[in-house]
């Protein structure tokens, strides 16, 4: 099976993370974000959503749990 997963965070956290990662001004980052599909649209189009408001380790743990769940579902469907 195929699934759509969205990893979401609030706009402020997204902005802060991009500022740390890239050498862009806040207005440039906001332009890029605004050029994308709105977050709610991504969530509505997704089968699953992981909320990423924590640390990288928190996200890694959530992804591992998600992958285990998907593997269990796919194994059960065979």
C-alpha positions in Angstrom: 0.0 0.0 0.0 1.0 3.6 -0.4 0.4 6.3 2.2 0.8 10.0 2.3 2.6 11.3 5.5 2.8 14.9 6.4 5.3 16.0 9.1 3.9 19.3 10.5 5.0 22.0 12.8 3.7 25.4 13.7 4.7 28.3 11.4 7.0 30.0 14.0 9.0 26.8 14.6 9.2 26.2 10.8 10.5 29.8 10.3 13.1 29.4 13.1 14.3 26.1 11.8 14.8 27.4 8.3 16.6 30.5 9.6 19.0 28.2 11.4 19.5 26.0 8.4 19.6 28.5 5.5 21.1 31.9 5.0 17.8 33.5 4.2 16.0 36.5 5.6 12.6 35.9 7.4 10.7 37.6 4.6 12.4 35.3 2.0 11.4 32.3 4.1 7.9 33.5 4.5 7.7 33.9 0.7 8.8 30.3 0.2 6.3 29.0 2.7 3.5 31.0 1.2 4.3 29.6 -2.2 3.6 26.1 -1.0 0.3 24.4 -0.4 -1.1 25.5 3.0 -0.3 23.2 5.8 -4.0 22.4 6.4 -4.3 21.3 2.8 -1.3 19.0 3.2 -2.9 17.6 6.4 -6.2 17.1 4.6 -4.5 15.2 1.8 -2.6 13.0 4.1 -3.3 9.5 5.5 -1.1 10.2 8.5 0.3 13.3 10.2 3.3 13.5 12.6 3.5 16.7 14.6 7.1 17.8 14.9 7.3 20.4 17.7 10.0 18.7 19.6 13.6 17.7 19.2 15.1 15.8 16.3 15.3 12.7 18.6 11.5 13.1 19.3 10.9 13.1 15.6 13.1 10.1 14.9 11.2 8.2 17.6 7.8 9.2 16.1 9.0 8.1 12.6 10.2 4.8 14.0 6.8 4.2 15.6 5.1 5.2 12.4 7.2 2.8 10.3 6.6 -0.1 12.7 2.8 0.6 12.5 2.9 0.6 8.7 4.9 -2.6 8.6 2.4 -4.2 10.9 -0.5 -3.0 8.8 1.1 -4.2 5.5 2.0 -7.6 7.0 -1.5 -8.0 8.2 -2.9 -7.2 4.7 -0.9 -9.9 2.9 
